[in-house]
Amino acid sequence: MSYGLLVRPLLRFFDSESAHGMSLSLGSTVASTMVGQKLLGTLYRTPSLPVDAFGSRFRHPVGLAAGFDKRCEALSLWPSIGFSWTEAGGITYHPQDGNEKPRMFRADSDRALVNRMGFNNPGAVEARRSLQRTLDSGNWPRTPLAINIGCSKVAMADNQPEKDYIATLQQLWDFGDIFVINVSSPNTSGLRDLGQEERLSSLLDAINAFRSMRDSDHPILLKVSPDSHDDDIRMMVDVASSRGINGFVAVNTTVGRPEPTSTRSRRAFSEGGGLSGRPLATRSAEVIRIVHRQAGPTLPIVGVGGIDGPDAAWNAIINGATLLQLYSALVFNGPGVVKKIVRGLRSRLDKAGIQHIHEAVGMDVEF
Ligand SMILES: Cc1cc2nc3c(=O)[nH]c(=O)nc-3n(C[C@H](O)[C@H](O)[C@H](O)COP(=O)(O)O)c2cc1C
């Protein structure tokens, strides 16, 4: 089945969010059966290119970025279309409808999306139920699961973000392998202010106190914004490292806009919200580099933003990313993009005479 020839043109008849919903429900129905899993596995099997990070082994570096499986409902689908790991969510403690529709816009000629979803999600309690159902069904994925944690709108308004993050962590702690603290989505008013020094310190102190009281330990990562000034990114890295944060996800969507290359892109770019996809790749690699330099080689970085082929993937790695994620490329290129990236990385390593991804991480960064 060719995604580019058959599926993508069909999905164009629907608005972006409906197309997303349809792909998700079709995919998860297929992936919930043994036959479906086998079929998808045959179509999208990826070569192995192992990476060790955050206490887990990843078959290769490429995972699904946060926001695609906001309800934690399609966990068995992602490994069957080639991803080596999944970041589900973002989850907030309270259930939220998010912003009014339409709230997701495609700029096809620029391979970019603009979204202002606003953390639409079922809330931590329902997300926990959904995870438990997957576990009970025997369909739990054999790949690492990260969970993205955001802050409820009401908690932001009440100035009680710490409580909200902790309450969500409490619900989901037993299900995730890795947790990502998201203070970088542009679509919840005030959320990015949590990246200011004092507020970030107090949030991460509270999260650390929570973690130290649990029997099980899980890595906690901080997801950063491409719109922060470079000095602020360095400050966030220092605050996070001094609080025992285990790594970073760079980057979230941007409120910046490139010059559009078509009328449709111009329309999409005029919408409010965060931009993702190809135009984000350059700033993403820059932020990865800044974080890597500041954090040093012992704190792994997940590189995300405009990764849609081997070139962007390799660039993220040599600037300091150990693992990678993508969202927009799945929309524009279909699932085959994962296999294409992993194959491309394998041949880059061969050309460079390198055996393991680890040796390429930060190759282009001087300290
Ligand atoms: C519709 C949509 C929803 C998203 N939701 C979240 C979210 O809930 N939490 C988060 O940290 N990032 C979210 N993201 C950001 C992605 O995880 C990723 O950082 C960003 O899209 C850049 O990657 P890409 O260029 O491969 O799409 C969302 C992105 C999109 C397009």
The ligand as an ORCA input file, in Angstrom:
! r2SCAN-3c Opt
* xyz 0 1
  C      -1.168     18.536     16.574
  C       0.039     18.526     17.458
  C      -0.128     18.307     18.816
  C       0.996     18.318     19.663
  N       0.809     18.076     21.005
  C       1.886     18.079     21.828
  C       1.745     17.830     23.226
  O       0.651     17.547     23.710
  N       2.848     17.897     24.015
  C       4.088     18.202     23.495
  O       5.080     18.264     24.244
  N       4.257     18.392     22.179
  C       3.199     18.360     21.339
  N       3.383     18.571     19.996
  C       4.761     18.880     19.482
  C       5.466     17.657     18.922
  O       5.659     16.670     19.908
  C       6.823     18.058     18.322
  O       7.628     18.609     19.345
  C       6.683     19.078     17.206
  O       5.565     18.785     16.397
  C       7.924     19.136     16.321
  O       8.136     17.903     15.662
  P       7.764     17.666     14.106
  O       8.362     18.792     13.332
  O       8.322     16.326     13.775
  O       6.279     17.683     14.019
  C       2.288     18.559     19.129
  C       2.443     18.753     17.748
  C       1.350     18.739     16.909
  C       1.564     18.965     15.426
*
